Amino acid sequence: MSIYVGNLSYEVTQDDLNAVFAEYGQVKRVNLPVDRETGRLRGFGFVEMINEEDEEKAIEALDGASWMGRDMRVNKAKPRENKGGGNYSGGNNPKFSRNNNNRY
């Protein structure tokens, strides 16, 4: 299981987040996504802990807690949705065809 941690300060580091969650058990991994264009932190992260009981304790204790000037949102991470994408040809719809032979 993975824990979603939202509303984080843009100054937070992986070590900071690791230290906070380590108070509730052994941390396996911390991930702080970065914006591709700006290289800036996106204001949320994910934490994985060694066992599920420790994750539950951390979620209960830290959800809504004030840290680094913000109220954290902490809950079980939901599986990433497959939004598709990348294919903008429009399939069989001629309005979206890439060739210019279809004029309306």
Secondary structure as the mmCIF struct_conf table of DSSP 4:
data_model
#
loop_
_struct_conf.conf_type_id
_struct_conf.id
_struct_conf.beg_label_comp_id
_struct_conf.beg_label_asym_id
_struct_conf.beg_label_seq_id
_struct_conf.end_label_comp_id
_struct_conf.end_label_asym_id
_struct_conf.end_label_seq_id
STRN STRN1 ILE A 3 GLY A 6
BEND BEND1 ASN A 7 ASN A 7
TURN_TY1_P TURN_TY1_P1 TYR A 10 GLU A 11
HELX_RH_AL_P HELX_RH_AL_P1 GLN A 14 ALA A 22
TURN_TY1_P TURN_TY1_P2 GLU A 23 TYR A 24
BEND BEND2 GLY A 25 GLY A 25
STRN STRN2 VAL A 27 ASN A 31
STRN STRN3 VAL A 34 VAL A 34
TURN_TY1_P TURN_TY1_P3 ARG A 36 THR A 38
STRN STRN4 LEU A 41 LEU A 41
BEND BEND3 GLY A 43 GLY A 43
STRN STRN5 PHE A 44 MET A 49
BEND BEND4 ILE A 50 ASN A 51
HELX_RH_AL_P HELX_RH_AL_P2 GLU A 52 LEU A 62
TURN_TY1_P TURN_TY1_P4 ASP A 63 GLY A 64
STRN STRN6 SER A 66 TRP A 67
TURN_TY1_P TURN_TY1_P5 MET A 68 GLY A 69
STRN STRN7 ARG A 70 ASP A 71
STRN STRN8 ARG A 73 LYS A 76
HELX_LH_PP_P HELX_LH_PP_P1 ALA A 77 GLU A 81
BEND BEND5 GLY A 86 GLY A 86
BEND BEND6 SER A 89 SER A 89
TURN_TY1_P TURN_TY1_P6 GLY A 91 ASN A 92
HELX_RH_3T_P HELX_RH_3T_P1 PRO A 94 PHE A 96
BEND BEND7 ARG A 98 ASN A 99
TURN_TY1_P TURN_TY1_P7 ASN A 100 ASN A 101
#
